[in-house]
Amino acid sequence: MMPTSNDLPGAFIRPINDLAKAQAMVGEIEALLRKRRLELRPPPPVPNTCCGRGCNGCVWQGYYQALSYWRDQASELLYQPSRISTAASHPER
């Protein structure tokens, strides 16, 4: 059973809207995954091609969307028992 938003660690409920918060969130989630000996693909890489002109569809928008998806995957892995037992029984994945 998925915990309610009140039960989730801050990394899963705080908005992702700047790089410092994003990096802190990634660190918290990776620590939770390590603690439970779970593996998840790496988070998306930080963009390095932003031109700084506020483009529609800026690389930062894509980064934050991809990071949000990665966070959702981590939440499922950490808080859905069937996924946890599957991941634990197949550590080579």
C-alpha positions as CSV (number, residue, x, y, z in Angstrom):
1,M,0.0,0.0,0.0
2,M,1.3,3.4,-1.0
3,P,1.6,5.8,2.0
4,T,-0.4,9.0,1.9
5,S,1.4,12.2,1.0
6,N,1.5,13.0,4.8
7,D,3.6,9.8,5.4
8,L,6.1,10.3,2.5
9,P,9.5,11.7,3.1
10,G,9.9,15.3,1.9
11,A,11.8,14.3,-1.2
12,F,8.6,12.9,-2.6
13,I,6.3,15.8,-1.9
14,R,8.4,19.0,-2.3
15,P,8.2,20.7,-5.7
16,I,11.1,20.4,-8.0
17,N,11.7,23.9,-9.3
18,D,15.4,24.6,-9.0
19,L,18.7,22.8,-9.3
20,A,19.6,22.9,-5.6
21,K,16.3,21.4,-4.5
22,A,16.5,18.8,-7.3
23,Q,20.0,17.7,-6.3
24,A,18.9,17.5,-2.6
25,M,15.9,15.4,-3.6
26,V,18.0,13.0,-5.6
27,G,20.4,12.6,-2.7
28,E,17.6,11.8,-0.3
29,I,16.0,9.3,-2.6
30,E,19.3,7.6,-3.5
31,A,20.0,7.3,0.3
32,L,16.6,5.6,0.8
33,L,17.2,3.2,-2.0
34,R,20.7,2.3,-0.7
35,K,19.3,1.8,2.8
36,R,16.8,-0.7,1.4
37,R,19.3,-2.2,-1.0
38,L,17.2,-1.4,-4.0
39,E,18.4,-0.3,-7.4
40,L,16.9,2.2,-9.8
41,R,18.3,3.6,-12.9
42,P,20.3,6.8,-12.4
43,P,18.4,10.1,-12.4
44,P,18.4,12.1,-15.6
45,P,21.5,14.1,-16.2
46,V,21.6,17.8,-15.4
47,P,21.3,19.8,-18.6
48,N,24.3,21.7,-19.9
49,T,22.9,23.2,-23.1
50,C,20.6,26.0,-21.7
51,C,21.0,29.2,-23.6
52,G,19.4,31.3,-20.8
53,R,16.8,33.0,-23.1
54,G,13.7,31.4,-21.5
55,C,12.8,29.3,-24.5
56,N,9.4,27.6,-24.8
57,G,10.3,23.9,-24.0
58,C,13.6,24.9,-22.2
59,V,15.9,22.0,-21.4
60,W,15.2,22.7,-17.7
61,Q,11.5,22.1,-18.2
62,G,12.3,18.7,-19.7
63,Y,14.8,18.0,-16.9
64,Y,12.3,18.7,-14.2
65,Q,9.7,16.6,-15.9
66,A,12.1,13.7,-16.3
67,L,13.2,14.0,-12.7
68,S,9.6,14.0,-11.6
69,Y,9.1,10.7,-13.5
70,W,12.3,9.3,-11.9
71,R,11.0,10.3,-8.5
72,D,7.6,8.6,-9.2
73,Q,9.5,5.4,-10.1
74,A,11.5,5.5,-6.9
75,S,8.4,6.0,-4.9
76,E,6.8,3.0,-6.5
77,L,9.9,0.9,-5.9
78,L,10.2,2.0,-2.3
79,Y,6.5,1.9,-1.2
80,Q,4.8,-0.9,-3.2
81,P,5.6,-4.2,-1.5
82,S,5.2,-6.3,-4.6
83,R,7.8,-4.3,-6.4
84,I,10.1,-4.3,-3.4
85,S,10.0,-8.1,-3.1
86,T,10.6,-8.5,-6.8
87,A,13.5,-6.2,-6.8
88,A,15.0,-7.8,-3.7
89,S,14.7,-11.3,-5.2
90,H,16.4,-10.2,-8.4
91,P,19.4,-8.0,-7.3
92,E,21.1,-8.4,-10.7
93,R,18.5,-6.1,-12.3
